[in-house]
């Protein structure tokens, strides 16, 4: 089954987008995902600060 997330508070830090959504239990989850071609980086975090830090320090391979 596919889960549709509604993202809010979307910002872009370099090639990485950071957004907030609710998980299946109604808690906030923060996602950082790189939009560069062939990068594939994405991760979920419990705090917005951690997601933004990951976006600021991310370096694409290649």
Kinemage of the C-alpha trace (Angstrom):
@kinemage 1
@onewidth
@group {chain A} dominant
@subgroup {mainchain}
@vectorlist {calphas} color= white
{ca unk a 1} P 0.000 0.000 0.000
{ca unk a 2} L 1.307 3.441 -0.928
{ca unk a 3} L 1.251 6.219 1.632
{ca unk a 4} L 0.532 9.742 0.380
{ca unk a 5} L 2.281 12.381 2.458
{ca unk a 6} L 1.261 16.009 2.584
{ca unk a 7} L 4.363 18.092 2.933
{ca unk a 8} L 4.324 21.565 4.461
{ca unk a 9} L 6.985 24.132 5.301
{ca unk a 10} L 9.063 23.139 2.293
{ca unk a 11} L 12.411 24.929 1.943
{ca unk a 12} L 15.343 24.401 -0.361
{ca unk a 13} L 18.961 24.422 0.824
{ca unk a 14} L 21.169 24.011 -2.228
{ca unk a 15} L 19.954 20.915 -4.089
{ca unk a 16} L 18.260 19.514 -0.957
{ca unk a 17} L 14.610 20.079 -0.079
{ca unk a 18} L 13.521 19.938 3.568
{ca unk a 19} L 9.854 19.443 4.420
{ca unk a 20} L 7.603 18.513 7.334
{ca unk a 21} L 4.788 15.952 7.264
{ca unk a 22} L 2.815 13.708 9.605
{ca unk a 23} L 3.687 10.044 9.957
{ca unk a 24} L 1.016 7.341 10.272
{ca unk a 25} L 0.548 8.080 13.975
{ca unk a 26} L 0.053 11.829 13.676
{ca unk a 27} L 3.551 12.840 14.761
{ca unk a 28} L 5.671 15.360 12.878
{ca unk a 29} L 8.425 13.913 10.704
{ca unk a 30} L 10.983 16.009 8.866
{ca unk a 31} L 12.436 14.857 5.567
{ca unk a 32} L 15.563 15.951 3.701
{ca unk a 33} L 15.834 14.822 0.073
{ca unk a 34} L 18.362 15.741 -2.597
{ca unk a 35} L 16.907 16.668 -5.984
{ca unk a 36} L 20.135 16.308 -7.978
{ca unk a 37} L 20.076 13.690 -10.752
{ca unk a 38} L 21.364 10.245 -9.723
{ca unk a 39} L 22.011 11.298 -6.108
{ca unk a 40} L 19.361 9.327 -4.219
{ca unk a 41} L 19.892 10.939 -0.789
{ca unk a 42} L 16.817 11.145 1.423
{ca unk a 43} L 16.282 10.666 5.143
{ca unk a 44} L 13.612 11.188 7.801
{ca unk a 45} L 14.397 12.965 11.072
{ca unk a 46} L 12.546 13.618 14.326
{ca unk a 47} L 13.543 17.286 14.494
{ca unk a 48} L 13.538 20.054 11.904
{ca unk a 49} L 16.997 21.182 13.019
{ca unk a 50} L 18.465 17.751 12.260
{ca unk a 51} L 16.916 17.718 8.774
{ca unk a 52} L 18.234 21.211 8.006
{ca unk a 53} L 21.699 20.293 9.289
{ca unk a 54} L 21.730 17.231 7.021
{ca unk a 55} L 20.720 19.447 4.087
{ca unk a 56} L 23.464 21.970 4.818
{ca unk a 57} L 26.204 19.339 5.130
{ca unk a 58} L 25.093 17.055 2.257
{ca unk a 59} L 27.557 16.601 -0.582
{ca unk a 60} L 26.460 14.702 -3.678
{ca unk a 61} L 28.660 11.789 -4.766
{ca unk a 62} L 29.937 12.080 -8.304
